[in-house]
Amino acid sequence: MAEAERVIGTPDTDDEAAAPAERPKGRRRVFALFTVALVAYLLDLGSKMLVVARLEHREPIQLVGEWLRFVAVRNPGAAFGIGEAFTVIFTVIAATVIVVIIRLARKLYSLPWAIALGLLLGGALGNLTDRIFRAPGVFKGAVVDFIAPAHFAVFNLADSAIVCGGFLIVILSFRGLDPDGTVHKD
């Protein structure tokens, strides 16, 4: 009987019980993704507002001697100030990343992937907000950077979220965990 039901496509009772259990789990992962993204975005936005209000056009704040300081910098390019003439392209890339992550969210059944993609989404939204709403104009805005370790680029919390999310994705990929929750060994 079970073989006949499998051939003609009538689901067994066990399959019916398993299907509803997957849907809430997937919804929880999507909720986790958007929660992580929102927290990362709000932390980035709040820190940038604070930096612009309290630190811009002022002396840097030394946190750990010469090793770490806060200094307000407007960066129209990418990391290390590369590509300052391509601000519009960075805006398009950030918008594309956001769209891809939102589309991928429908197939998300892995909590680690939800966290990683949430960090990427929050960081991309943070820097995209700067590129759209900050001077010198729409899609040409400079990103507010302020964390300045010695002998390294100045960055912000959105950049940190993007790097941490990307690092987590690399680890998950090497461990064989897919966004849909399946594990493969290659």
PASEBA-1860 file (N, C-alpha, C; in nm, 3 decimals):
! residues 186
1> MAEAERVI> 0.083/-0.120/0.000/0.000/0.000/0.000/0.087/0.126/0.000 ~ 0.190/0.126/0.086/0.277/0.243/0.093/0.349/0.264/-0.040 ~ 0.390/0.156/-0.106/0.457/0.166/-0.235/0.363/0.226/-0.339 ~ 0.239/0.186/-0.339/0.141/0.241/-0.433/0.119/0.390/-0.408 ~ 0.111/0.427/-0.281/0.093/0.569/-0.248/0.214/0.651/-0.291 ~ 0.335/0.595/-0.278/0.454/0.666/-0.319/0.455/0.685/-0.470 ~ 0.414/0.584/-0.545/0.416/0.591/-0.692/0.314/0.691/-0.743 ~ 0.193/0.690/-0.687/0.091/0.781/-0.738/0.094/0.919/-0.673
9> GTPDTDDE> 0.179/0.935/-0.572/0.199/1.067/-0.515/0.113/1.099/-0.396 ~ 0.039/1.003/-0.343/-0.040/1.027/-0.223/0.054/1.019/-0.104 ~ 0.062/1.124/-0.024/0.158/1.123/0.087/0.119/1.025/0.196 ~ 0.220/0.963/0.258/0.198/0.881/0.376/0.168/0.971/0.494 ~ 0.114/0.914/0.598/0.083/0.991/0.717/0.210/1.049/0.780 ~ 0.322/0.973/0.776/0.447/1.021/0.833/0.496/1.146/0.762 ~ 0.484/1.151/0.629/0.527/1.268/0.554/0.444/1.391/0.590 ~ 0.315/1.370/0.613/0.229/1.482/0.650/0.271/1.539/0.785
17> AAAPAERP> 0.309/1.454/0.876/0.350/1.501/1.008/0.483/1.575/1.002 ~ 0.571/1.535/0.910/0.702/1.598/0.901/0.696/1.736/0.835 ~ 0.609/1.754/0.739/0.603/1.880/0.664/0.574/2.002/0.752 ~ 0.470/2.000/0.837/0.444/2.119/0.917/0.559/2.152/1.013 ~ 0.633/2.052/1.059/0.742/2.078/1.152/0.855/2.158/1.087 ~ 0.876/2.142/0.957/0.983/2.213/0.887/0.950/2.361/0.867 ~ 0.826/2.392/0.842/0.791/2.530/0.812/0.817/2.627/0.927 ~ 0.772/2.598/1.049/0.804/2.692/1.157/0.953/2.703/1.182
25> KGRRRVFA> 1.026/2.591/1.167/1.170/2.595/1.185/1.234/2.691/1.084 ~ 1.190/2.686/0.959/1.240/2.777/0.857/1.202/2.921/0.887 ~ 1.081/2.940/0.936/1.038/3.076/0.972/1.121/3.132/1.086 ~ 1.157/3.046/1.182/1.240/3.090/1.293/1.378/3.131/1.244 ~ 1.431/3.059/1.145/1.562/3.093/1.091/1.556/3.226/1.017 ~ 1.450/3.249/0.944/1.433/3.377/0.875/1.417/3.489/0.977 ~ 1.343/3.462/1.083/1.330/3.561/1.190/1.467/3.592/1.252 ~ 1.547/3.488/1.274/1.682/3.508/1.328/1.766/3.592/1.233
33> LFTVALVA> 1.760/3.563/1.103/1.835/3.640/1.004/1.800/3.788/1.013 ~ 1.670/3.819/1.011/1.629/3.959/1.012/1.653/4.026/1.148 ~ 1.649/3.950/1.256/1.680/4.006/1.387/1.828/4.044/1.396 ~ 1.915/3.952/1.353/2.059/3.981/1.351/2.086/4.101/1.261 ~ 2.023/4.103/1.143/2.044/4.215/1.049/1.999/4.347/1.112 ~ 1.885/4.346/1.178/1.834/4.469/1.240/1.926/4.518/1.351 ~ 1.973/4.426/1.435/2.064/4.465/1.544/2.193/4.522/1.486 ~ 2.251/4.453/1.387/2.376/4.502/1.325/2.354/4.638/1.261
41> YLLDLGSK> 2.242/4.654/1.192/2.211/4.782/1.126/2.194/4.894/1.228 ~ 2.117/4.869/1.333/2.092/4.974/1.432/2.219/5.011/1.509 ~ 2.302/4.913/1.542/2.430/4.943/1.608/2.518/5.028/1.517 ~ 2.523/4.992/1.388/2.603/5.070/1.294/2.548/5.211/1.278 ~ 2.419/5.222/1.257/2.356/5.353/1.238/2.374/5.441/1.361 ~ 2.349/5.385/1.479/2.365/5.462/1.602/2.508/5.507/1.625 ~ 2.604/5.418/1.599/2.744/5.454/1.619/2.786/5.564/1.521 ~ 2.739/5.557/1.398/2.774/5.660/1.299/2.711/5.795/1.335
49> MLVVARLE> 2.589/5.792/1.384/2.525/5.917/1.425/2.602/5.980/1.541 ~ 2.645/5.897/1.634/2.722/5.945/1.748/2.857/6.002/1.703 ~ 2.923/5.933/1.611/3.053/5.979/1.560/3.038/6.113/1.489 ~ 2.937/6.126/1.404/2.917/6.251/1.330/2.885/6.365/1.428 ~ 2.804/6.338/1.528/2.765/6.443/1.624/2.876/6.480/1.721 ~ 2.956/6.384/1.764/3.051/6.409/1.872/3.199/6.407/1.833 ~ 3.231/6.349/1.718/3.372/6.329/1.688/3.418/6.396/1.559 ~ 3.325/6.419/1.467/3.365/6.479/1.340/3.418/6.621/1.363
57> HREPIQLV> 3.528/6.655/1.297/3.595/6.784/1.309/3.654/6.807/1.448 ~ 3.685/6.698/1.516/3.749/6.706/1.647/3.870/6.613/1.649 ~ 3.949/6.626/1.753/4.067/6.541/1.769/4.025/6.395/1.791 ~ 4.103/6.300/1.738/4.072/6.158/1.761/4.076/6.124/1.910 ~ 4.002/6.022/1.947/4.002/5.972/2.083/4.095/5.851/2.089 ~ 4.198/5.860/2.173/4.292/5.749/2.191/4.230/5.650/2.289 ~ 4.215/5.525/2.246/4.158/5.424/2.334/4.265/5.337/2.398 ~ 4.358/5.288/2.317/4.465/5.202/2.367/4.596/5.258/2.312
65> GEWLRFVA> 4.642/5.364/2.374/4.766/5.428/2.329/4.761/5.462/2.181 ~ 4.863/5.421/2.110/4.867/5.442/1.965/4.808/5.323/1.889 ~ 4.765/5.219/1.962/4.717/5.097/1.897/4.574/5.108/1.847 ~ 4.489/5.182/1.915/4.349/5.192/1.874/4.295/5.329/1.910 ~ 4.229/5.390/1.813/4.168/5.521/1.837/4.040/5.533/1.757 ~ 3.957/5.627/1.795/3.836/5.662/1.720/3.864/5.794/1.649 ~ 3.844/5.796/1.519/3.863/5.916/1.438/3.757/5.916/1.328 ~ 3.690/6.027/1.308/3.585/6.036/1.206/3.647/6.054/1.068
73> VRNPGAAF> 3.614/5.964/0.978/3.665/5.968/0.840/3.549/5.942/0.746 ~ 3.540/6.019/0.640/3.440/5.993/0.536/3.510/5.921/0.422 ~ 3.462/5.801/0.389/3.526/5.717/0.289/3.432/5.695/0.170 ~ 3.461/5.756/0.054/3.376/5.735/-0.063/3.406/5.603/-0.135 ~ 3.516/5.537/-0.100/3.557/5.414/-0.167/3.523/5.291/-0.086 ~ 3.604/5.188/-0.111/3.589/5.061/-0.039/3.696/5.054/0.070 ~ 3.727/4.934/0.114/3.829/4.916/0.218/3.961/4.979/0.176 ~ 4.029/5.039/0.271/4.157/5.107/0.250/4.143/5.225/0.153
81> GIGEAFTV> 4.020/5.276/0.134/3.999/5.391/0.046/4.012/5.359/-0.102 ~ 4.013/5.231/-0.136/4.029/5.190/-0.277/3.901/5.220/-0.355 ~ 3.916/5.270/-0.475/3.802/5.290/-0.564/3.715/5.408/-0.532 ~ 3.774/5.517/-0.491/3.695/5.635/-0.454/3.611/5.688/-0.569 ~ 3.651/5.662/-0.691/3.575/5.709/-0.807/3.459/5.617/-0.843 ~ 3.445/5.505/-0.771/3.344/5.406/-0.806/3.235/5.392/-0.700 ~ 3.202/5.499/-0.633/3.102/5.496/-0.527/2.969/5.441/-0.576 ~ 2.927/5.479/-0.695/2.800/5.431/-0.749/2.803/5.279/-0.767
89> IFTVIAAT> 2.916/5.226/-0.810/2.929/5.082/-0.828/2.919/5.010/-0.693 ~ 2.982/5.065/-0.589/2.972/5.004/-0.457/2.828/5.008/-0.406 ~ 2.755/5.112/-0.441/2.614/5.123/-0.404/2.534/5.013/-0.470 ~ 2.556/4.989/-0.599/2.486/4.885/-0.673/2.522/4.747/-0.617 ~ 2.647/4.725/-0.585/2.690/4.596/-0.528/2.620/4.572/-0.395 ~ 2.616/4.672/-0.308/2.550/4.658/-0.178/2.401/4.627/-0.196 ~ 2.336/4.697/-0.288/2.193/4.673/-0.313/2.171/4.532/-0.367 ~ 2.260/4.485/-0.452/2.250/4.349/-0.507/2.266/4.245/-0.398
97> VIVVIIRL> 2.362/4.265/-0.309/2.383/4.172/-0.197/2.257/4.164/-0.112 ~ 2.196/4.277/-0.085/2.074/4.280/-0.004/1.963/4.201/-0.070 ~ 1.943/4.220/-0.199/1.838/4.148/-0.273/1.865/3.998/-0.272 ~ 1.989/3.958/-0.296/2.024/3.815/-0.298/1.998/3.751/-0.161 ~ 2.037/3.819/-0.054/2.016/3.763/0.080/1.867/3.750/0.110 ~ 1.788/3.849/0.074/1.644/3.843/0.099/1.581/3.729/0.019 ~ 1.625/3.709/-0.104/1.573/3.598/-0.185/1.616/3.462/-0.129 ~ 1.738/3.454/-0.079/1.790/3.330/-0.021/1.719/3.296/0.109
105> ARKLYSLP> 1.666/3.394/0.177/1.602/3.372/0.307/1.489/3.271/0.298 ~ 1.422/3.261/0.185/1.311/3.166/0.170/1.357/3.021/0.183 ~ 1.483/2.993/0.151/1.535/2.856/0.153/1.622/2.829/0.275 ~ 1.612/2.914/0.374/1.703/2.909/0.488/1.647/2.820/0.599 ~ 1.724/2.715/0.634/1.686/2.626/0.744/1.803/2.602/0.839 ~ 1.904/2.687/0.835/2.022/2.670/0.918/2.042/2.796/1.002 ~ 2.048/2.779/1.134/2.069/2.894/1.222/2.205/2.960/1.202 ~ 2.316/2.884/1.189/2.444/2.950/1.163/2.443/3.031/1.034
113> WAIALGLL> 2.378/2.980/0.930/2.368/3.056/0.805/2.280/3.180/0.825 ~ 2.176/3.169/0.906/2.090/3.284/0.933/2.169/3.394/1.001 ~ 2.255/3.357/1.095/2.338/3.456/1.165/2.436/3.519/1.067 ~ 2.503/3.435/0.987/2.602/3.487/0.891/2.537/3.581/0.791 ~ 2.425/3.539/0.734/2.357/3.624/0.635/2.298/3.748/0.700 ~ 2.253/3.737/0.825/2.204/3.854/0.898/2.313/3.958/0.918 ~ 2.434/3.912/0.951/2.547/4.004/0.965/2.577/4.073/0.832 ~ 2.580/3.994/0.724/2.604/4.054/0.591/2.495/4.154/0.554
121> LGGALGNL> 2.370/4.116/0.578/2.258/4.204/0.544/2.262/4.333/0.625 ~ 2.283/4.322/0.756/2.289/4.441/0.840/2.403/4.533/0.801 ~ 2.520/4.475/0.773/2.635/4.556/0.732/2.613/4.622/0.597 ~ 2.559/4.546/0.502/2.533/4.603/0.369/2.431/4.716/0.379 ~ 2.327/4.697/0.460/2.227/4.803/0.478/2.288/4.927/0.543 ~ 2.377/4.906/0.640/2.442/5.018/0.707/2.523/5.103/0.612 ~ 2.607/5.038/0.532/2.689/5.115/0.438/2.606/5.170/0.321 ~ 2.502/5.096/0.280/2.414/5.146/0.174/2.340/5.272/0.220
129> TDRIFRAP> 2.300/5.275/0.345/2.233/5.393/0.400/2.324/5.515/0.387 ~ 2.451/5.498/0.420/2.547/5.608/0.404/2.558/5.650/0.259 ~ 2.569/5.554/0.170/2.589/5.585/0.027/2.468/5.657/-0.032 ~ 2.350/5.630/0.022/2.230/5.695/-0.030/2.206/5.832/0.034 ~ 2.224/5.843/0.165/2.179/5.962/0.237/2.289/6.061/0.278 ~ 2.413/6.025/0.266/2.520/6.117/0.309/2.576/6.194/0.191 ~ 2.644/6.306/0.223/2.707/6.390/0.121/2.815/6.310/0.050 ~ 2.838/6.335/-0.076/2.796/6.451/-0.154/2.662/6.435/-0.225
137> GVFKGAVV> 2.597/6.318/-0.218/2.467/6.307/-0.281/2.420/6.163/-0.289 ~ 2.297/6.147/-0.339/2.235/6.016/-0.350/2.320/5.924/-0.437 ~ 2.346/5.804/-0.387/2.427/5.700/-0.451/2.575/5.737/-0.464 ~ 2.615/5.851/-0.410/2.754/5.894/-0.413/2.806/5.927/-0.274 ~ 2.726/5.897/-0.172/2.762/5.933/-0.035/2.883/5.859/0.017 ~ 2.956/5.927/0.103/3.074/5.868/0.166/3.034/5.798/0.296 ~ 3.090/5.680/0.318/3.062/5.601/0.437/3.139/5.661/0.555 ~ 3.075/5.665/0.672/3.140/5.714/0.793/3.217/5.599/0.857
145> DFIAPAHF> 3.349/5.613/0.862/3.437/5.517/0.928/3.495/5.583/1.052 ~ 3.525/5.503/1.157/3.576/5.566/1.279/3.665/5.476/1.364 ~ 3.668/5.347/1.343/3.752/5.259/1.423/3.887/5.250/1.354 ~ 3.992/5.298/1.421/4.123/5.311/1.357/4.231/5.236/1.434 ~ 4.249/5.107/1.404/4.363/5.036/1.465/4.493/5.085/1.400 ~ 4.602/5.075/1.473/4.731/5.118/1.419/4.769/5.032/1.299 ~ 4.822/5.097/1.195/4.872/5.029/1.076/4.766/4.949/1.002 ~ 4.643/4.996/1.005/4.534/4.927/0.936/4.435/5.031/0.887
153> AVFNLADS> 4.341/4.988/0.804/4.238/5.078/0.752/4.140/5.120/0.861 ~ 4.082/5.237/0.845/3.976/5.284/0.934/3.846/5.219/0.885 ~ 3.766/5.167/0.978/3.643/5.098/0.940/3.531/5.131/1.036 ~ 3.414/5.070/1.016/3.298/5.095/1.101/3.234/4.962/1.142 ~ 3.125/4.968/1.215/3.059/4.845/1.261/2.995/4.767/1.147 ~ 2.949/4.836/1.043/2.894/4.766/0.925/3.002/4.683/0.859 ~ 3.120/4.740/0.844/3.232/4.666/0.785/3.264/4.544/0.871 ~ 3.263/4.561/1.003/3.290/4.449/1.093/3.186/4.340/1.077
161> AIVCGGFL> 3.060/4.378/1.067/2.953/4.279/1.049/2.971/4.203/0.917 ~ 3.007/4.274/0.811/3.028/4.211/0.681/3.144/4.112/0.687 ~ 3.254/4.153/0.747/3.370/4.064/0.757/3.338/3.942/0.843 ~ 3.273/3.963/0.958/3.238/3.850/1.045/3.140/3.755/0.976 ~ 3.041/3.810/0.907/2.946/3.727/0.832/3.015/3.649/0.721 ~ 3.104/3.715/0.648/3.178/3.647/0.542/3.268/3.538/0.596 ~ 3.336/3.565/0.708/3.422/3.466/0.771/3.339/3.344/0.815 ~ 3.223/3.369/0.873/3.136/3.261/0.917/3.088/3.177/0.798
169> IVILSFRG> 3.057/3.243/0.687/3.015/3.170/0.566/3.127/3.079/0.515 ~ 3.250/3.128/0.518/3.363/3.045/0.476/3.374/2.923/0.566 ~ 3.364/2.942/0.697/3.373/2.830/0.791/3.260/2.730/0.766 ~ 3.138/2.780/0.750/3.023/2.692/0.725/3.040/2.614/0.595 ~ 3.092/2.680/0.494/3.114/2.614/0.365/3.219/2.505/0.378 ~ 3.329/2.533/0.447/3.433/2.431/0.466/3.382/2.314/0.548 ~ 3.290/2.339/0.639/3.234/2.231/0.721/3.124/2.156/0.648 ~ 3.083/2.204/0.530/2.984/2.134/0.449/2.840/2.163/0.485
177> LDPDGTVH> 2.815/2.269/0.562/2.678/2.303/0.599/2.619/2.399/0.496 ~ 2.507/2.362/0.440/2.439/2.445/0.341/2.330/2.529/0.406 ~ 2.289/2.640/0.341/2.184/2.725/0.397/2.052/2.652/0.423 ~ 2.026/2.544/0.345/1.901/2.471/0.366/1.910/2.372/0.481 ~ 2.024/2.371/0.553/2.040/2.286/0.668/2.102/2.151/0.641 ~ 2.122/2.118/0.514/2.184/1.990/0.482/2.334/1.998/0.499 ~ 2.393/1.882/0.527/2.538/1.873/0.544/2.590/1.780/0.435 ~ 2.694/1.823/0.367/2.755/1.738/0.265/2.904/1.725/0.293
185> KD> 2.960/1.613/0.259/3.104/1.589/0.275/3.162/1.567/0.136 ~ 3.244/1.661/0.092/3.307/1.648/-0.042/3.451/1.610/-0.030
END
